[in-house]
Amino acid sequence: MSTSREAGPAPADPASADPGRVDPVVLRMAITLIVGALGVVFDTTITSVALNDLAEDLDAPLSTVQWVSTGYMLAVFTAIPLAGWAQARLGGRRLWVLALAGFLAGSVLSALAWDAASLIAFRLVQGLAGGIMMPLMYTLLMQAAKGRDIGKVMAVITVPTALGPILGPVLGGLILHLADWRWLFLVNIPFCLLGVWLAHRDLPDDRPAPDGPRVRLDAVGLFLLCPGSAAVLYGLSRVDGDTGLTSARVLVPVLAGLALVGGFTARALTRESAPLVDVRLFRHRSVASSSTLLFLGGISLFGSMMLLPLYFQQVRGATPLGAGLLLIPQGVGALVARGLAGTYMDRVGPRAVALVAFAFVAASTVPFAFVTAGTSEVLLTAALFVRGVALGAAMIAPMGAAFVGLEHREIPDASMITRVAQQLGGAVGVAVLLVVLQRNIGGARTPGALAAGFDHAFWWAVALTAAAVPLCLLLPGTPDPTARASGGS
C-alpha cells in the first residue's frame, strides 16, 4: 500500500458511484469486525448488574468482587497502547484472530472460575485481549476505507460501542434472570468462534514481509505508558461514597500515573525512532480536537450511564433488570442516529454534526436535573430517546474527524489516542459524578431527598457536556469533495 496523497477523486470506485452506500468490501470487513467485537463490548458492562450475585456465590466481599469489573477495565487500558506495535509485527488479521482467541480463552476460564481470585485473574486475560481488539477494529476499517466516506464507515463501526454500555446491563439482567452468572461469560463463545471464521474469510492477509524491516518495541515507553495509564484509571476507580477526589488513596495513584505518562510524552516527543504511541499526532488539529471531545463525550456517556440506572433503582425502586430495560430507548436512539449522523458528516463535515449533537446531549439531560420520585416515565423515556440520538451522533463525529488528513501509517496511533481519550473520559465522568452524587445524597433515605441529590449530579452532567459545545468549532469543517485523507491507496 502506498501512503501518498491523491490529488483527485478516485476513478471507477463503486462506493463513490453511489454516495449513499459504503464500499461493499469495507462494509463486509466492518460486519466481520463487529461480530468479533460484540463480546468485548458487552463484557465491559455486562457484569455491572451481577456483582451481588457473584459476591454471594463466590463467598467474597463486594469490595473484592468489584475487581471483576475494575480489573477488566485496567487490563483493557494497559493493552491499548500495544495495539499499534503488535499490528506492525504480526499484521492486522493475524493479530485480530489471536486477540479473539485470547478473549475466548479468558471467557471460558472465567466461566470455570472457582473463587473470586481466579475469576479476577481470568478477567484480566479477557481485558488484555479486548484492549488490543478495540483500537485495532478502528484502525483496520479506516485503513481499508482510505479516507472515503468516513462518516458512513464510522456510523457502521461505532454501533457496538454505542450499544454496549446501554444493552450490556440489560443482557446481564436477562442472563441472571434465566441462568447463573457463568453464562455471562459463556455467551461470548459464539461471537468469538464466528468472529474467527469471518476474519479468515473477509480480512486481507496483511502479514509483513518476512525479509522486511522489523518494528522494534519501545520497551521504555511500554513501562512508562502502560502502568501510568492504568494507575490513573485505578486511582479514579477508587472513588466511592466515602472517598473524594482529594483522598490520598485516589490522588497518589493518579499523580503517580500522570507522572509516568508525562515522562512517556516528553520522551516520545524527542525520540527519533518510533515511540509506542506517536503523541506528535496532536499537532494535527483534527486529532487534538477530536480527542478532547471524545474525552468529554466519555464523561457524558459513561458518567450518566452510572447515574441513570442508580436513579431508577434508588429513587423509583426498579430492579436491576427493570432499570436496564428502562434504558432501552436511549439505545434505540443511538441506533437511529448512526446512519443520519454518518451521512450528514460526509456532507457538511464533522464540525456541524458535533456542534448540534453535543448541544442536544446537554439539552436532553436537563429534564433529569428536575426529576422527582413521581416524574412521568413517558417524559423520561422521550428524553432518553432524544439523548440517545444526540449521543450517537456526538460519538461518530469526533471519532471520524480524528482520521481526517492522516497518512496510512498514522492511523493506528490515532486509533489508540482516541480510544484512550474516551475511556479516560468515562473514568473521570464516573468518579466526578459519583462524588457529587454521594455528597448531595448524604444520609437521605426518602425518595424525595434522594431525587434532590440526583438533581445536583445531573446538573453537573449537563455542565460537563455543555463544555464540549464550543470545542466542536475546532473540528474540521465542510469536507473537500476533491480531496480525501491519505488512508493508503
C-alpha positions in Angstrom: 0.0 0.0 0.0 1.2 3.4 -0.8 0.9 6.2 1.8 1.0 9.1 -0.8 -1.9 11.5 -1.0 -4.2 11.6 -4.0 -4.9 14.9 -5.7 -8.3 14.0 -7.2 -11.2 11.7 -6.8 -10.7 8.0 -7.4 -12.0 6.8 -10.8 -14.3 3.9 -11.2 -14.9 3.4 -7.5 -18.1 1.5 -6.7 -18.6 3.3 -3.4 -18.1 6.8 -5.0 -20.6 5.9 -7.7 -23.3 5.6 -5.1 -22.7 8.3 -2.4 -25.4 6.7 -0.3 -23.5 3.5 0.4 -20.2 2.3 1.7 -17.8 0.3 -0.4 -19.0 -3.4 -0.2 -15.5 -4.6 0.7 -15.3 -2.2 3.6 -18.8 -3.0 4.7 -18.0 -6.7 4.8 -14.9 -6.0 6.8 -17.0 -3.9 9.2 -19.5 -6.6 9.8 -16.8 -9.1 10.4 -15.1 -6.9 13.0 -18.3 -6.0 14.7 -19.3 -9.7 15.2 -15.9 -10.4 16.8 -16.1 -7.3 18.9 -19.6 -7.7 20.3 -18.4 -10.0 23.2 -15.7 -7.4 24.2 -18.2 -4.5 24.1 -20.9 -6.2 26.1 -18.3 -7.6 28.6 -17.3 -4.1 29.6 -20.7 -3.5 31.3 -22.5 -6.9 31.4 -21.1 -7.8 34.9 -22.2 -4.5 36.4 -25.6 -6.0 37.4 -24.0 -9.2 38.7 -21.8 -8.1 41.5 -24.2 -9.0 44.3 -24.8 -12.5 42.8 -21.0 -13.0 42.4 -20.4 -11.9 46.0 -22.9 -14.5 47.2 -21.9 -17.4 45.0 -18.2 -16.9 45.4 -18.5 -16.1 49.2 -16.4 -12.9 48.8 -17.0 -9.3 50.0 -18.3 -6.8 47.5 -15.1 -4.8 47.8 -13.2 -7.8 46.3 -15.8 -8.8 43.7 -15.9 -5.3 42.2 -12.4 -6.1 40.9 -14.1 -8.4 38.4 -15.1 -5.2 36.6 -12.3 -2.9 37.7 -9.5 -5.4 36.9 -11.0 -5.9 33.4 -11.0 -2.2 32.7 -7.4 -1.8 34.0 -6.3 -4.7 31.7 -8.1 -3.1 28.7 -6.4 0.3 29.4 -3.0 -1.4 29.8 -3.2 -3.2 26.5 -4.5 -0.4 24.2 -1.0 1.2 23.6 0.4 -2.2 22.4 -2.1 -2.5 19.5 -0.1 -0.4 17.0 3.2 -2.2 17.6 1.6 -5.6 17.6 -0.2 -4.9 14.3 3.1 -3.8 12.7 4.8 -7.0 13.8 2.1 -9.5 13.1 -0.3 -7.9 10.6 -3.9 -6.9 11.3 -5.7 -10.1 10.5 -3.3 -12.4 12.5 -3.4 -10.0 15.5 -7.2 -9.9 15.3 -7.5 -13.7 15.3 -5.0 -14.0 18.1 -6.8 -11.4 20.3 -10.1 -13.1 19.6 -8.6 -16.4 20.7 -7.3 -14.8 23.8 -10.7 -13.3 24.6 -12.3 -16.7 24.0 -9.9 -18.4 26.4 -10.4 -15.8 29.0 -14.2 -16.1 28.7 -14.2 -19.9 29.1 -11.8 -19.7 32.0 -13.9 -17.0 33.7 -17.0 -19.3 33.4 -15.0 -22.1 35.1 -13.6 -19.9 37.9 -13.8 -21.5 41.3 -13.3 -18.4 43.5 -13.1 -14.6 43.3 -9.3 -14.5 42.8 -9.4 -16.9 39.9 -12.3 -15.0 38.3 -10.4 -11.7 38.6 -7.3 -13.3 37.1 -9.2 -14.7 34.1 -10.9 -11.4 33.6 -7.5 -9.8 33.2 -6.9 -12.2 30.3 -10.1 -11.1 28.7 -9.2 -7.4 29.3 -5.8 -7.7 27.7 -7.3 -9.3 24.6 -10.1 -6.8 24.5 -7.8 -3.8 24.9 -6.0 -4.9 21.7 -9.2 -5.5 19.7 -11.0 -2.2 20.1 -8.4 0.2 18.7 -7.4 -2.4 16.1 -11.0 -2.5 14.8 -11.0 1.2 14.1 -7.5 1.0 12.5 -8.4 -1.8 10.1 -11.6 -0.1 8.9 -10.0 3.4 8.5 -7.1 1.9 6.6 -9.5 -0.1 4.3 -11.7 3.0 3.7 -8.7 5.0 2.5 -10.3 8.3 3.6 -13.5 7.8 1.7 -17.0 8.1 3.4 -15.5 8.3 6.9 -18.9 9.3 8.3 -20.8 6.3 6.9 -17.9 4.0 7.9 -17.9 5.3 11.5 -21.7 5.0 11.6 -21.3 1.3 11.0 -18.3 0.5 13.2 -19.5 2.5 16.2 -22.8 0.6 16.6 -21.4 -1.9 19.1 -19.5 0.7 21.1 -22.7 2.8 21.4 -24.9 -0.1 22.4 -22.5 -1.8 24.8 -22.9 0.5 27.8 -26.7 0.6 27.2 -27.6 -3.0 26.3 -24.9 -4.7 28.4 -26.7 -4.3 31.7 -30.0 -5.4 30.0 -28.3 -8.6 28.7 -26.7 -9.2 32.1 -30.0 -8.8 33.8 -31.7 -11.2 31.4 -29.0 -13.8 31.8 -29.1 -13.7 35.6 -32.9 -13.9 35.4 -32.8 -17.1 33.3 -29.4 -18.7 34.4 -26.5 -18.3 36.7 -23.5 -15.9 36.4 -21.3 -18.3 34.5 -23.4 -17.7 31.4 -22.3 -14.0 31.5 -19.0 -15.3 30.0 -20.2 -18.4 28.1 -22.4 -16.1 25.9 -19.1 -14.8 24.4 -18.2 -18.2 22.8 -20.4 -17.9 19.6 -19.2 -14.3 19.0 -15.6 -15.4 19.2 -15.9 -18.5 17.1 -17.9 -16.8 14.4 -15.6 -13.9 14.5 -12.5 -16.0 13.9 -14.2 -17.8 10.9 -15.3 -14.4 9.4 -11.8 -12.9 9.9 -10.1 -15.7 8.0 -12.7 -15.2 5.2 -13.0 -11.4 5.0 -9.9 -9.7 6.4 -7.0 -9.3 4.0 -3.8 -11.2 4.7 -1.6 -8.2 5.6 1.3 -10.0 7.3 4.6 -8.0 7.0 7.1 -9.4 4.5 9.5 -11.9 6.2 12.5 -10.1 4.9 11.1 -6.6 5.7 12.3 -4.3 8.5 11.1 -5.5 11.9 9.4 -2.8 14.1 11.2 -2.7 17.5 9.2 -2.5 20.7 9.7 0.8 22.6 10.3 -1.1 25.9 11.0 2.0 27.9 7.9 3.7 26.6 5.9 0.5 27.4 7.0 0.6 31.1 6.1 4.3 31.3 2.8 4.5 29.4 1.0 1.2 30.3 1.5 1.3 34.1 1.0 5.1 34.0 -2.4 5.0 32.2 -3.5 2.0 34.4 -2.5 3.8 37.6 -4.6 6.9 36.6 -7.6 4.6 35.9 -7.0 2.7 39.1 -7.0 5.9 41.2 -10.2 7.1 39.7 -11.8 3.8 40.2 -11.2 4.1 44.0 -13.6 7.0 44.3 -16.6 5.9 46.2 -19.2 7.2 48.7 -16.6 7.8 51.4 -13.6 8.7 49.2 -13.4 12.1 47.4 -11.2 13.1 44.6 -8.7 14.6 47.0 -8.3 11.5 49.1 -4.7 10.0 49.3 -6.0 6.6 48.0 -7.2 8.4 44.9 -4.5 11.2 44.5 -1.4 9.0 45.0 -2.0 6.6 42.1 -3.5 9.3 39.8 -0.5 11.6 40.3 2.0 8.7 40.0 0.3 7.7 36.8 0.3 11.2 35.4 4.0 11.5 36.2 4.7 8.3 34.2 2.5 9.4 31.3 4.2 12.8 31.4 7.6 11.0 31.2 6.5 9.0 28.3 5.2 12.1 26.5 8.4 14.0 27.0 10.5 11.0 25.7 8.2 10.4 22.7 8.4 14.0 21.6 12.2 13.8 21.3 12.6 10.2 20.3 13.9 9.7 16.7 12.7 6.1 16.3 9.0 5.2 16.5 7.6 5.5 20.1 5.0 3.2 21.4 2.4 5.8 20.6 3.2 8.8 18.4 1.9 11.7 20.5 3.2 14.1 17.9 -0.1 13.4 16.1 -1.5 16.1 18.4 0.0 18.6 16.0 -3.0 17.7 13.8 -5.9 19.9 14.9 -8.2 17.1 13.9 -6.6 14.6 16.3 -6.2 17.1 19.2 -9.8 18.5 19.0 -11.3 15.0 18.4 -9.5 13.5 21.4 -10.7 16.4 23.7 -14.3 15.9 22.5 -14.1 12.2 23.0 -12.8 12.7 26.5 -15.8 15.0 27.2 -18.1 12.6 25.4 -16.8 9.7 27.5 -17.8 11.8 30.6 -21.3 12.3 29.3 -21.8 8.7 28.2 -20.3 6.7 31.0 -20.8 9.2 33.8 -24.5 9.5 33.0 -24.8 5.7 32.4 -23.8 5.3 36.1 -26.4 7.9 37.2 -29.4 6.7 35.2 -29.7 3.1 36.5 -29.0 4.3 40.0 -31.8 6.8 39.8 -34.3 4.2 38.5 -33.3 1.7 41.3 -32.8 4.0 44.3 -35.5 6.6 43.6 -38.1 4.7 41.7 -37.5 1.2 43.2 -36.7 -0.6 39.9 -34.9 -3.9 39.8 -31.6 -4.2 38.0 -33.3 -5.8 35.0 -36.1 -3.2 35.1 -33.5 -0.4 35.2 -31.7 -1.9 32.2 -35.0 -2.2 30.3 -35.8 1.5 31.0 -32.6 2.5 29.3 -33.5 0.8 26.0 -35.0 4.0 24.4 -31.5 5.5 24.7 -30.0 2.5 22.8 -32.7 2.7 20.2 -32.0 6.4 19.7 -28.3 5.7 19.3 -29.1 3.2 16.6 -31.3 5.7 14.8 -28.6 8.3 14.9 -25.9 6.1 13.1 -27.0 6.4 9.5 -28.1 10.0 9.7 -25.0 11.3 11.5 -22.7 9.4 9.2 -24.4 10.7 6.1 -24.5 14.3 7.3 -20.9 14.2 8.5 -19.8 13.3 4.9 -22.0 16.1 3.5 -21.5 19.0 5.9 -18.4 17.9 7.9 -17.9 16.7 11.5 -17.9 20.2 12.9 -21.6 21.0 12.3 -22.7 17.5 13.3 -20.8 17.5 16.5 -22.0 21.1 17.4 -25.6 20.1 17.1 -25.2 16.7 18.7 -23.4 17.9 21.8 -25.9 20.7 22.3 -28.8 18.2 22.1 -27.0 15.8 24.5 -26.8 18.7 27.1 -30.4 19.8 26.4 -31.8 16.3 26.7 -30.1 15.7 30.0 -31.7 18.8 31.5 -35.1 17.1 32.2 -33.2 14.6 34.5 -32.0 17.6 36.6 -35.6 18.2 37.6 -36.6 14.6 38.3 -38.7 13.7 41.3 -39.8 10.4 42.6 -43.0 10.8 40.6 -41.7 12.2 37.3 -43.6 10.7 34.4 -41.9 7.7 32.8 -43.2 8.8 29.4 -41.3 12.1 29.7 -38.1 10.3 30.8 -38.4 7.7 28.0 -38.8 10.5 25.4 -35.8 12.4 26.9 -33.7 9.2 26.8 -34.6 8.6 23.2 -33.6 12.1 22.2 -30.4 11.8 24.3 -29.6 8.5 22.6 -29.9 10.1 19.1 -27.7 13.0 20.1 -25.2 10.9 21.9 -24.8 8.5 18.9 -24.1 11.5 16.6 -21.8 13.1 19.2 -19.6 9.9 19.2 -19.5 9.5 15.4 -18.4 13.0 14.5 -15.2 13.4 16.6 -14.2 9.7 16.1 -14.4 10.1 12.4 -12.8 13.5 12.4 -9.7 12.2 14.1 -8.6 10.4 11.0 -9.1 13.3 8.5 -5.9 14.1 6.7 -3.8 11.3 8.3 -1.4 9.0 6.5 -1.9 5.3 6.4 0.9 4.7 8.9 -0.6 7.3 11.4 -4.0 5.7 11.7 -3.1 3.0 14.3 -1.7 5.7 16.7 -4.7 7.9 16.1 -7.0 4.9 17.0 -5.2 4.3 20.2 -5.1 8.0 21.2 -8.9 8.4 20.6 -9.7 5.2 22.4 -7.7 6.2 25.5 -9.3 9.6 25.5 -12.8 8.2 25.5 -12.0 5.6 28.2 -10.3 8.1 30.4 -13.2 10.5 30.0 -15.5 7.7 31.1 -13.4 7.0 34.2 -13.3 10.7 35.1 -17.0 11.1 34.5 -17.9 8.2 36.8 -15.6 9.5 39.5 -16.7 13.1 39.4 -20.4 12.4 39.2 -20.2 9.7 41.9 -18.6 12.2 44.3 -21.2 14.8 43.5 -24.0 12.3 44.0 -22.7 11.0 47.3 -22.1 14.4 48.7 -25.6 15.6 47.9 -27.4 12.4 48.9 -25.6 12.1 52.3 -27.9 10.3 54.7 -31.0 10.7 52.5 -33.5 7.8 52.7 -36.8 9.1 51.3 -37.4 9.1 47.5 -37.8 12.8 47.5 -34.5 13.5 49.3 -32.7 11.0 47.0 -34.2 12.7 43.9 -32.9 16.1 45.1 -29.4 14.6 45.3 -29.7 13.2 41.8 -30.8 16.6 40.5 -27.4 18.1 41.5 -25.5 15.3 39.9 -27.4 15.6 36.6 -26.8 19.4 36.5 -23.1 18.5 36.7 -23.5 16.1 33.8 -25.3 18.9 31.8 -22.4 21.4 32.5 -19.7 18.9 31.6 -21.4 18.1 28.3 -22.1 21.8 27.5 -18.4 22.5 27.9 -17.8 20.5 24.8 -20.1 22.6 22.6 -17.7 25.5 21.8 -14.8 23.0 21.3 -16.7 21.5 18.4 -15.8 24.6 16.4 -12.2 23.2 16.3 -13.2 20.2 14.3 -12.7 20.1 10.5 -15.4 21.8 8.6 -17.1 21.0 5.3 -15.2 18.2 3.5 -13.5 18.9 0.2 -15.1 16.6 -2.4 -11.9 16.5 -4.5 -9.6 15.5 -1.7 -9.5 12.8 0.9 -7.5 11.5 3.8 -4.5 9.5 2.8 -5.7 6.2 4.1 -3.4 4.4 1.8 -4.1 3.6 -1.8 
